[in-house]
Amino acid sequence: MNYTVKPNDSLAKIAKKFGVSLELLLSFNKAIKNPNMIHVGQLIHIPNVSDVPEVPAPEPPTPGSAFVTRAKTAIGKGIKYKLSQGGMDPTKSSPTQNGLCDCSGFVCWILGLSRKTTIPYYKKFGGWIYTDSIVEDIKSTQGIFERLDTPEVGCIVVYGAGAKIGHVGLVSEVKNGKMTKVIHCSKGNDTKFHDAIQETSPSVFERADTVWGRFV
């Protein structure tokens, strides 16, 4: 609709009268260059609700996005891989002990945990959080991880030792229900990039015994 400017009108008053913002009114009246300069008899276009494009609400951050952000701060620091190292003090700005870390230590640090813990579930593992104890936690109905059937950003991905050695990382990207990137600390990363902590494809975790868990 159009409104004819009357004496003592201002654009702000007109906007308030019709329940629209001054910015929106200006966006529908491009000829008005100065909102303080309108004149009696001037036609002002008042947008209908249907004229206003709907702005989609921003997606809220996922609970795991903070874990991904923290994990990425450790990339590019030249951290070296060493089994059973790192993750003892989650308050530190780095997951390492003397520049050394392994996959479990890295994940514990991301989650704000010490790998040596007093959490009751881990008493049967000597109080240690490592790949095998994490797997058992995820498969149980107790502990600190909830099992997931499909990965989500910020969840952990892990497999146990089996015949060799287990591995754990943090899922940093998911597309169409499949993990596409993982941040993890490994000897392979150290050898290839001279930096043990990297965001890579999830190929190393593509195994039948891999499980996902949400930290709760």
C-alpha positions, 0 to 999 in steps of 0.5 A, a space after each residue: 500500500 501507499 501512504 501520503 505524507 502528512 504535516 508533522 510526519 517523519 519516516 520514523 513515525 510512519 514506520 512506527 505507525 505501520 509496525 515496520 522498522 525504519 530500515 525495512 521502510 527505506 529498503 522499499 523506498 529506494 528514492 529516499 536518500 535521507 530519511 530526515 528529508 520527506 515532504 507533505 504529499 510524498 507517497 511512501 510505499 508501506 510493505 505488506 508482510 507478504 512482501 518481506 522476504 523470510 530470513 531463515 533463522 541461523 542454525 544453532 551451533 551443534 554441541 560438538 562444535 566447541 570440541 572441533 574448535 578446540 581440537 583444531 587449535 592443536 593442528 600445526 604445532 609440530 606435536 610428535 606422537 608417542 604412545 601413552 603420552 599427553 592428555 594429563 592436564 585438560 586445563 593446559 592450552 596444549 594436549 602434550 607432555 613435553 611436546 608428545 601425545 597419543 590419540 587417547 591423550 589428545 581426545 581426553 584433552 579435547 573433551 576437558 578430561 584427564 586420561 587418568 581419571 576418578 570417573 567411577 566407570 573407569 575404575 575397572 580399567 585402573 582409572 585410565 581412559 584409552 581406546 579399549 576402555 572407551 570402546 567398552 564405555 560406548 557399548 555399555 549403558 553407563 560411563 560417559 559416552 552415549 553410543 551413536 548409530 551414525 556419526 555427528 560432528 563433535 562425536 568420537 570415533 574409536 576402535 579397540 586394540 584387537 590384535 594390534 593397537 586401537 585408535 580414537 579421533 574426533 569427527 569434524 565433518 559429516 555429510 549425508 550421514 557419513 563422516 568425511 573428516 576426522 581430527 586425530 593424533 597418530 604415528 602415521 600423521 607424524 611420519 607423513 606431515 611431521 605433525 601428529 595431529 591432523 584433520 584427515 579423511 576417515 579412512 583409518 577408521 573405516 573398519 567393521 569394529 569402529 564405533 561412535 560415541 557422544 560425550 555426555 
